[in-house]
């Protein structure tokens, strides 16, 4: 430790984000404009780290890229709630 985790999307141009809302797949039809999206790394400091909290900035950036305020997998306090 520490462990650094990064996320990149390759061949991503025109990809859209589909999400589940009220049990149905939905999208806001916002597509990516770039072929490669490389997000900043996050650091996992220990084996006991709260990974949901650690990865929140990455997930929020992904959702931001598609026009959303942030990931819907977190509650109002930033706690991971997973799939809804």
N, C-alpha and C positions, 0 to 999 in steps of 0.2 A: 504494500500500500504506500502511497496512494495509487489509484487506478484512474486513468483519464479515458473518458468515453466521448466519442464524437459520432455525429450522424450526418450523412451526406446523401443527396438524391442525385442520381445520374440519369440522363435521358429524361428529364422531368418536364420539359417544355409541354405545355397544354394539359398537364395532369390536373385533376380536380380532387378535392377532398370530399369524400362521402361520409356522412355521420348518421348515427341512429338517433332519431328524435321521435318520441312517442311510439317506439316499436317499429318505425318505418325508416328506410334509408332516404336521406335527403342530401341536398347540396345547394350551395348558393351560386354555383356556376362560375366561381372565380378560378381561373386557371393560372398556373405558373408561367412566367415569361422566359425563364432561363433554363438551359439544358442541365446545368449543374448547380445545385444548392448545397453549400457546405456550411453547416452550423457550427458555432463555437463549441469547444469541448467543455465538459463538466468534469469535476474531480470527485471521485468517490474516495473518501478519506479513510474508511475502515470497513471491515467485513460486516459490521453492525449498522452501517449507515442506512438511513431512511431513504430508500431508492426512489420512492414516489416523490418525496420532497426534492431530492437531488436532481431528478430529471425534469421537474416542472418547467424550468426555463427553456429547455429544448422543446418540450411539447408545446409550450405557449408560442415559441417562435414558428413552429410548423403551422399551427393554427393561424397565427398572424399572417403568414405568407398567403393564406387563402382567404384573407379578409375578415377573420374572426378576432374577437378581443383576446381570446385565450382558449386553452383546451377546456373542453367540457367534462373532463375526467377528474376535475378537482372541485371541492366545495368552495364556498365564499371565503374560507379561512386558509385556502391553499393546501388542504389535505386531500390526498389521493382517494378517490371514490371508485376508480376503475370504470368499467363499462356500465352504462346506464340504459 
